[in-house]
Amino acid sequence: MSTAQLGDLIARLNAGLNFTSFALLVAGLVFVKRRELHRHRRAMTGAMWASSIFLVFYLTRIALTGTHEFAGTGAARTAYLTILVSHMILAATLVPLVLRLLYLLRRHRFSDHARLARWTYPIWLYVSVTGIVVYLLLYEVYGYR
């Protein structure tokens, strides 16, 4: 398997990890609204692990193959870059927010956790969904090669 093929495989795996994170985030919201806190915790822990593994594989892919040029032009390129930039900024913002949520949980500051989660949750959902969209546009719809 070539480095490029491995990079493509990792990108596909990362799209799956983004989807897994998204699904677990939705499940976590359902569970917390039902006051099923043990299930909520398990779903959110799974989402955190899926996102963490994504980050490791993302950095590995970048180290192996670098970044890729988007093949689309015009409005498609503008839309792609808008989604990509918002995704990247919010993904970088998400890391300290999730770490803070974990800290608040460890300190049993549940009301502070809930208050911060109201802001963090939609950002995390957006990052998960736009990660999938970026993959689809870059690899499947327009193909970067």
N, C-alpha and C positions, 0 to 999 in steps of 0.2 A: 504494500500500500504506500503510495507516495505521500509526501507531506501535504500536498494540496487536497488529496482525497481524505486524509485524516482530519484536516481542517474542516472540510465540508461535513464529515461525519460528526465532528464535535459541534458544529453549528446546528445541525439537525437535532442532536441530543439536547443542546441548549434550548431550542424551541420547545422540546418536550418538557424540559425542566420548568420553563416559563409557564407552560400550560398546567403542569402539576401544581405549581405555586398558586396560579389563578384559581384552580379548582379547590385547593385546600383553603384559600382565603375566603372563598364563597361559603364553603362548608363551615369554616370557623365563625363567620358572621351568623349563619343560621343557628349554630349551636349556642352562641352567646345570647342571642335573642330568645332562645328557648330556655335559657339559664342552665344549659347542660355544660357546665364549666369544665369538667374533666375532658369532654369531647372537644370543646373549644380549644383547650390547651394543647391537646394532641394534634388537632388540625393546624393550629398556628405554629407549633413546633415543626411539623412537617413542611409547612410553607417556608419557614426560616431555613431549614436544611436544604430544601430544593433550591432556594435562592442562593444559599451559600455555595452549594455544589456548582450551580450555574456560574458564579463568579470565578471559581477556581478553573473551570473548563474554559470560560471566556478568556481569561488571562493566558491560559495555555494556548488557545487557538491564535490569539494575537501574537504570542511569542513565536508560534510556528509559521504562520502565514501572513502576518501583518493585517492591516486593514484593507478593505476592498473598495474599489470605485463603483459607485452606482451607475448602471448602464442606461437608465432612463434619462429622458431629456424633458425640457419645458416644465409644464405644470406637474408632471409626475415626479421630476427631480426636486422641485420646490416642495411638494407634499412630503416626499420621502425625507428630505433634509430637515423639514420642520418637525416631523415625527421623531426622527433620530435625535435631534438636538434636545427636544423636550424630554425624550426618554433618558438620554445621558445625564442631563442636569438633575432630573428627579431621581434617577437611580443613585447618583452620588449623594444626594440629599437623604435618601432612604436609609443608608447604612447607619449613620449616627442616630436617626430616629428609632430604628429597630433596636439598636443597642441600648438606647435610653428606655424603651419599653421593657426590655429584659431586665435592666437594672431596677426599674420600678417594681416589677414583679418580685424580684429577689428580696426587695425591701418591704414587701407586702403593702405597697402604696397603690392599692387597687383603684381608688378613685382618680389618682393622678395618671395611672396607666390608661384607664378608660378615656379620660379627657384627651390625652395625647394620641391614643389609638383612633379617635374620631378624625384626626388630621392625617395620620400615617396610613390608615387603611386605604383610603381612595388613591393615595399616591402609589402605594404598593400594587394595587389592582391595575392602575394605569401603566406602571412600569412593566408588569407581567404581560398585559395585553399588547402594549406597543412593542415589546420584545419579540412577540410572535409576528406582529405585523412587519417589523423591520426584517426579520428572517424571510418571511414570505416574499416581500418586495425585492429584497436583495438576491435571494437564491432561487426562488421558484418563479416569480412573475417576470422579472427582468434578467435574471442570471448575470452575475458579476463578470463572467469571462467573456 
